[in-house]
Amino acid sequence: MDKNKVVALIITLLVFVAPILWIYRTEIVEYFHFEQTENSEESSYTTQKKPTKKTPSVKSKSSKSSNGSSASVGKVLDSFNGVDVYENGAVRNVNGRNTTSDGYNLGLKYQCVEYVKRYYYQVFHHKMPNSYGHAKEFYSVEVSDGEFNSQRGLTQYKNGSISKPKVNDILVYGAAPFNEFGHVAIVSKVTEDSVECISQNLGQGNGTRRTYALSYANGRWKIDEPYILGWLRK
């Protein structure tokens, strides 16, 4: 291929690719920012750093975030058993770390993990022995169905368990396309054939609750959502 053809091919690619990159510029920036902040949370655990004590910020309504100012960030969207779900703006926003007055790490505001740990702290006065990690890491593949998960201080059940999900259980989702960190939610309602859950940081305009079909076969309960790994219980 001669030089003129090569130049023409490059120009053609730029004409088609540049507009796409411009359209998704915000999401691209947010993706790499989230990678950095989430990895820093991981390193905090692996190096055994302890969170600094500070006044509880459970009721924080801060409008500041790492991706800019938004009047909606920190707004109460929903509540279950008296524990509020806050708006996080863009899914990959990080608004600082939330800790309790005695230094327990609740997580990055207002991510899904922060809501689940704050819920268990307020409702059950529960502190996870390992208070760090991504959402998907709440579930351990090394723990059998119905056995104790020592990292979280809770009993673990797999999706396809002998134990039916119960209200207040923590649903743990594995990695999914466009979300390698997983997700966590609190079970808010259970019927014979469905499970409703409430969670934080599903994205602006996407609500806070999801309902899945629940089935029972061969002595096992299974939630019809392929990314749900299982559930944890106090």
Secondary structure, DSSP 8 states (H G I E B T S, - for coil): --HHHHHHHHHHHHHHHHHHHHHTHHHHHHHHHHHHHHHHHHHHHHTT---------TT----EETTEE-TTTT-EEEEETTEEEE--SSTT----EEE-TT--EEEETTSHHHHHHHHHHHHH----SS--S-GGGGS-TTS-TTEEETTTTEEEEESSBSS---TT-EEEE--BTTBTT-EEEEEEEE-SSEEEEE-S-S-TTS-SEEEEEEEEETTEEEES-TTEEEEEE-
